[in-house]
Amino acid sequence: MAQGTQVGEDGITRCWWPGAAEDYVAYHDDEWGRPVVDDTRLFEKICLEGFQSGLSWITILRKRENFRRAFAGFDPAKVAAFGEADVLRMLDDAGIVRHQGKIRSSINNAARALELIEERGSLAAYFWSWEPTEIEGDRSGEWPIPSTTPTSIAIAKDLKKRGWSFVGPTTVYAFMQAMGLVNDHLPGCAAGVRCDAERSALARPT
């Protein structure tokens, strides 16, 4: 068995990190690393990665439906129109992470997302223009997956210049991994094979 993988009770080899939790295994198998070109899903993920900062992803995953209700399905146009009443509403919502800075950041980032869509045609066109052409980061250590790469550092810098917040290099790289801009499933992971196939067949947005 390859380093960092495990075989589940169903006999499938996976990355180690979802453990045995059914919802986390489903996320690993069906979502993480599969290429996404839908603007709503991209915006949702970049927001939720910001909320994850300092927390575990499974915490956010288990609140994701609550976040979707609170943030109008992560429609950037709707979120950009949120005002103080919406901030107060979400600060009173125990179903999400009630962090005022992150809530306000998501509203701000929605407006910045609309600017990017106006400029580039879609969020997908912007983010996929950064897709690395080769494997990046130091993968020689005991754990072969980096937390940042030169591309994630560059994207974070560009987004911050554009007025985005809570988009540091680590957050951006987690977003890239989840949305399939890179395939960081470990060698031997069954989901990684499917991600490779989908990435090979993907028509990149322009």
Legacy VTK file of the C-alpha trace (Angstrom):
# vtk DataFile Version 3.0
C-alpha trace
ASCII
DATASET POLYDATA
POINTS 206 float
0.000 0.000 0.000
1.330 3.425 -0.936
2.492 5.803 1.780
-0.395 7.782 3.225
-3.196 5.553 1.927
-5.557 3.201 3.709
-7.949 0.471 2.645
-11.513 0.982 3.800
-13.967 -1.652 4.911
-15.316 -1.580 1.351
-11.891 -2.670 0.061
-11.199 0.672 -1.654
-7.795 2.315 -1.269
-8.011 5.974 -0.302
-5.939 8.822 1.070
-5.696 8.495 4.851
-7.287 11.802 5.807
-11.051 11.079 5.607
-10.657 8.241 8.106
-13.827 6.214 8.522
-16.379 9.043 8.822
-18.995 8.402 6.157
-19.553 12.034 5.206
-15.831 12.717 4.997
-15.245 9.571 2.913
-18.039 10.647 0.548
-16.461 14.108 0.228
-13.077 12.539 -0.527
-14.501 10.092 -3.056
-17.050 12.278 -4.829
-15.799 15.869 -4.603
-12.226 16.525 -3.542
-9.911 16.933 -6.499
-12.573 16.581 -9.194
-12.322 19.584 -11.560
-14.918 22.314 -11.030
-15.737 25.065 -13.531
-19.016 26.254 -12.000
-18.699 29.796 -10.645
-21.105 29.278 -7.740
-19.216 26.244 -6.509
-15.891 28.011 -6.911
-17.112 31.029 -4.955
-18.616 28.809 -2.266
-15.390 26.920 -1.836
-13.119 29.953 -1.616
-15.460 31.367 1.061
-15.640 28.138 3.031
-11.882 27.711 2.890
-11.668 31.142 4.506
-14.084 30.036 7.232
-11.989 26.911 7.755
-8.933 28.952 8.745
-8.010 27.773 12.244
-10.549 24.937 12.118
-10.802 21.491 10.521
-12.466 21.035 7.138
-14.834 18.387 8.524
-16.232 21.045 10.877
-17.067 23.238 7.895
-18.280 20.318 5.797
-20.828 19.373 8.434
-22.122 22.947 8.504
-22.048 23.417 4.722
-25.812 23.222 4.163
-26.298 25.810 6.914
-23.732 28.047 5.229
-25.547 27.638 1.917
-28.818 28.762 3.474
-27.172 31.671 5.259
-25.296 32.844 2.167
-28.104 32.567 -0.403
-26.584 29.527 -2.040
-23.308 31.445 -2.472
-24.654 33.361 -5.441
-22.038 36.142 -5.652
-24.551 38.765 -6.804
-26.874 38.035 -3.884
-24.079 37.898 -1.304
-22.555 41.147 -2.594
-25.885 42.851 -1.845
-25.904 41.773 1.817
-25.999 44.557 4.385
-25.690 45.001 8.136
-28.953 43.167 8.790
-27.505 40.111 7.070
-24.307 40.317 9.088
-26.326 40.441 12.319
-28.550 37.604 11.095
-25.533 35.389 10.505
-23.877 36.347 13.785
-27.034 34.987 15.433
-26.978 31.757 13.364
-25.609 28.891 15.466
-25.554 26.656 12.397
-22.515 28.397 10.908
-19.169 29.690 12.163
-20.117 33.034 13.703
-16.916 34.916 12.984
-17.710 38.509 12.086
-14.482 39.060 10.177
-15.017 35.999 8.010
-18.668 36.859 7.389
-17.776 40.372 6.281
-14.904 38.982 4.225
-17.264 36.720 2.276
-19.560 39.674 1.510
-16.583 41.737 0.385
-15.226 38.873 -1.689
-18.582 38.476 -3.421
-18.274 42.031 -4.730
-14.693 41.343 -5.796
-15.872 38.140 -7.505
-18.367 40.138 -9.558
-15.519 42.415 -10.642
-13.484 39.394 -11.734
-16.454 37.981 -13.633
-16.874 41.312 -15.416
-13.176 41.377 -16.276
-12.541 37.728 -17.145
-15.977 36.416 -18.105
-16.173 33.973 -15.198
-14.453 33.002 -11.988
-13.629 29.711 -13.664
-11.717 31.482 -16.425
-9.703 33.373 -13.825
-8.868 30.486 -11.523
-8.172 27.938 -14.256
-5.775 30.357 -15.933
-3.540 29.651 -12.933
-3.561 25.870 -13.352
0.041 24.678 -12.841
1.696 23.012 -15.803
3.894 20.839 -13.579
3.896 19.426 -10.064
4.916 22.093 -7.566
6.130 22.200 -3.990
8.535 20.122 -1.938
7.218 16.545 -2.020
10.358 14.821 -0.827
9.618 14.713 2.901
7.735 12.272 5.079
4.423 13.841 4.029
4.496 14.417 0.254
1.748 17.037 -0.063
2.738 20.699 0.443
0.509 23.275 2.147
1.498 26.056 -0.255
3.070 26.256 -3.698
4.499 29.052 -5.842
1.185 29.214 -7.715
-0.948 29.457 -4.576
1.343 32.203 -3.295
0.972 34.078 -6.591
-2.822 33.705 -6.654
-3.128 34.873 -3.045
-1.011 37.909 -3.834
-3.073 38.744 -6.908
-6.397 38.322 -5.096
-5.246 40.541 -2.238
-4.230 43.215 -4.755
-7.775 42.967 -6.086
-9.208 43.547 -2.600
-10.033 39.981 -1.534
-9.476 38.922 2.082
-8.945 35.638 3.958
-7.221 34.264 0.865
-3.706 33.432 2.055
-1.474 30.950 0.200
-2.503 27.977 2.371
-6.205 28.738 1.931
-5.728 29.144 -1.814
-3.823 25.880 -2.148
-6.541 23.994 -0.254
-9.014 25.539 -2.708
-6.889 24.462 -5.678
-6.711 20.898 -4.358
-10.432 20.664 -3.707
-11.505 22.206 -7.030
-9.236 20.003 -9.110
-6.722 22.570 -10.328
-4.236 20.009 -9.049
-4.704 16.324 -8.224
-3.215 15.700 -4.803
-4.792 12.328 -4.145
-1.949 10.084 -3.065
-0.535 7.409 -5.374
-2.737 4.329 -5.186
-5.873 6.246 -4.187
-8.820 5.111 -6.321
-10.363 8.590 -6.365
-7.141 10.012 -7.776
-7.471 7.849 -10.873
-10.942 9.255 -11.538
-9.696 12.808 -10.958
-6.903 12.287 -13.487
-9.416 11.060 -16.057
-11.756 13.995 -15.484
-8.954 16.519 -15.604
-7.706 14.989 -18.879
-11.188 15.260 -20.420
-11.934 18.756 -19.085
-12.488 21.632 -21.496
-10.665 24.435 -19.693
-12.656 27.691 -19.488
-11.269 30.667 -21.380
LINES 1 207
206 0 1 2 3 4 5 6 7 8 9 10 11 12 13 14 15 16 17 18 19 20 21 22 23 24 25 26 27 28 29 30 31 32 33 34 35 36 37 38 39 40 41 42 43 44 45 46 47 48 49 50 51 52 53 54 55 56 57 58 59 60 61 62 63 64 65 66 67 68 69 70 71 72 73 74 75 76 77 78 79 80 81 82 83 84 85 86 87 88 89 90 91 92 93 94 95 96 97 98 99 100 101 102 103 104 105 106 107 108 109 110 111 112 113 114 115 116 117 118 119 120 121 122 123 124 125 126 127 128 129 130 131 132 133 134 135 136 137 138 139 140 141 142 143 144 145 146 147 148 149 150 151 152 153 154 155 156 157 158 159 160 161 162 163 164 165 166 167 168 169 170 171 172 173 174 175 176 177 178 179 180 181 182 183 184 185 186 187 188 189 190 191 192 193 194 195 196 197 198 199 200 201 202 203 204 205
